[in-house]
Amino acid sequence: FLAFHLSGGTTEVLSATRWEAGFALEILGGTEDLHAGQFVDRLGVLMGLPFPAGPALEELAEKGRPEAVRLPVAVRGLRVSFSGPLSAAERLLAAGAAREDLAAAALECLGTSILLLLKEAVAATGLTTAVLAGGVAANRRIRRKLTESLPGLHLVFARPELSTDNAVGVALLAFDSTAEGVDHG
């Protein structure tokens, strides 16, 4: 299956194959610069939202119109950049764009970026199941966009309470490894 980790510390697209003590992972792509969650948090801080900004940005975006302002999408193959969209958001904010419209545009930019990465990963691998985890993948608006735009793809989203910290995934892999008697030390 494809695995997408979308957080403040990681933005990666992986191919995952089950093996005796966990998964063999191959990095297919990811970010060129800022991670998806860094984009959210940096924009949130600029807008005066609490840190981490994901939940507050999502709430603010519900009042906004994503078509009111546009942020660029920077996806090339299986690589994505969020520094350009963040710079564009900073300029729009300085020019007086409504915070709720900018929040909606930021989530639209993230959703479109992830959608394009998903399509590219499916085309490159032929895999039709994707697991999405991480704080950004917990966003309801992004989940809805992906689900509606990719009806033929089996999307599996980690529960939001398990999408807040990379430590959950690391702990699960460690548990699986020790349960299988594998010593990685």
LOBAKE-164940 format. One record per residue (C-alpha): residue in one letter; x, y, z. Coordinates in steps of 0.2 Angstrom, whole numbers, plus 5000, padded with zeros to 4 digits. Layout:
BEGIN
AXYZ
...
END
This chain:
BEGIN
F500050005000
L500550184999
A500850275015
F500750465017
H501450545033
L500850725033
S501450815049
G502550955055
G504050845056
T503750735041
T502950755023
E503350585014
V502550475002
L503050295004
S502750124997
A502449995011
T502649815010
R502249695025
W503649585030
E503849465045
A504249605058
G503349765052
F503549845035
A504849875022
L504650055017
E505350145001
I505250335001
L504450384984
G504350564987
G503950704999
T504350885003
E505750994995
D505751115010
L504351145023
H503351005029
A501451015027
G501251045046
Q502551175046
F501651265033
V500051265044
D500951315059
R501951455052
L500351525043
G499451505059
V500751595069
L500651745056
M498751745058
G498851755077
L498251575080
P498751465094
F500251335091
P500051205085
A498851295073
G497951145064
P496351145074
A496151335074
L496551345056
E495251215052
E493951305062
L494351475054
A494351395037
E492551345040
K492051525039
G493051565024
R492851555005
P494351464997
E493951544980
A494151724987
V496051704987
R497151574979
L498851504984
P499951414972
V500151224972
A501951174969
V501950984965
R503150914953
G503050724951
L503150654969
R503950814976
V503050954984
S503551124990
F502651225003
S503851375005
G503051464989
P501251444995
L501851515013
S502651665005
A501151694994
A500051685010
E501151805019
R500951925005
L499051905004
L498951925023
A499952085022
A498852155008
G497352135019
A496651965014
A495251905026
R496051775038
E494551655036
D494751665017
L496651635018
A496351485030
A495151405018
A496451445003
A497851365013
L496851205016
E496351204998
C498151214993
L498651075005
G497250964999
T497650994981
S499450964984
I499150794993
L497850744979
L499150774966
L500450674975
L499250534978
K498850524959
E500650524955
A501050394967
V499650284961
A500250304943
A502050264948
T501650104958
G499950044953
L499450034971
T497650074975
T497650084994
A498350235003
V498550255022
L498650435027
A499250485045
G499950635054
G499150795060
V498850875043
A497950705038
A496750735052
N496050885044
R494150855040
R494150965025
I495650885017
R494950715020
R493350765012
K494250834997
L495250674994
T493850554997
E492750644985
S494050674972
L494750494972
P493250374973
G494150224965
L495650234978
H495450144995
L495950285007
V496250235025
F496450385037
A497250365054
R496050415068
P496350595073
E496850545090
L498250435083
S498750575071
T499550695083
D501250635085
N502550535076
A502950435092
V501350335090
G501950255074
V503750235080
A503050145096
L501950035085
L503449985074
A504449945090
F503049845097
D502849745081
S504749715081
T504849655099
A503349545097
E504149465082
G505749435092
V506749555080
D508249645088
H508649805079
G509949855093
END
